[in-house]
Amino acid sequence: MRTKALLIAGVAVAGYVLGTRATRPVQQPRESLRHQVERLWTDPKARKRRAKRAEQLQRDAKRTAKRLAKQARAKAKEVRR
């Protein structure tokens, strides 16, 4: 009885594995990670987004610098008193 159960389980597992492999498409050579990154880096839309983000970060940095300078002057006046 145990032998029959093991045989049936083995056939079921083999059928499952062979069935799942049969439904997979033929594997194409995968594009290397380096090539994917290079393709994404040179994409015109990505370049535009990076340029926009860099400009936004520069504006934010200037705004933050002004705010910090203003706060520092206020604290300096407070300390002098």
N, C-alpha and C positions, 0 to 999 in steps of 0.2 A: 504494500500500500504506500509506504513512504517513498519507494523507488518510483512508483508511478507519479506521485505528486511532484517529486523533484524533476522528473522527465517533462511533465506538463509545464511546470514553471520555467524550465530551461528553454523549451520550445517557445513559450510565450515571450520570454525576454529576447530571444533571438529574433523572433518575428517583429517585435516592437523596434528593436535596434535597426534591423534591415529595412523596415517600413519607413522609419524616420529618415534614414540615409537616402532612401530612394526618392523622397519628396523634396530633398534639398536641391537647389539649383547648382549647376556646375560652378565650382569656386573659381573666380577670376583672380588673377594676381592682384593682390591688394596694393593700393597706393600707399607708399611709405608715409609715415608721420611727417617727416621732413618736407616731402613734396606737398602734403596737405597744408601745412603751415605756410609754406612759401606761396602756394596758390591763394590762400586766404589773405596773406599779407599784401599781395600785389593786386588784389581785387579793387577796382575803382571805387565802389561803394564803401568798402571798408576804409580806404584812404580818406575819403571825404568825412566819414564818421570820426576817424581819429583826429583829423584837422579841426573839426568842429569842437570835439571834446577838449583838445589842447587849448583852443581859444577860450572856451568856457572856464577851464581850470585857471588860466592866466587872469581872467577877469575876477574870478572868485578869490584868487590869491591876493590881488591888489586890494580888493574890498576888505579882506580879512586883515591885511597889513595896516590899512587905514584905521580900521576899528581898533586893532590892538594898540596902535600908536596913540589914538585918542584916549583909550583906557589908561595907558601908561602915563600920559600927561596928567590925567585926572588924579591918579594915585600919587604922582610926584608932588602935585600941589597939595594934596591932603597930608603927605608926610612932612612937607615944609612948615605947615602950620603949627 
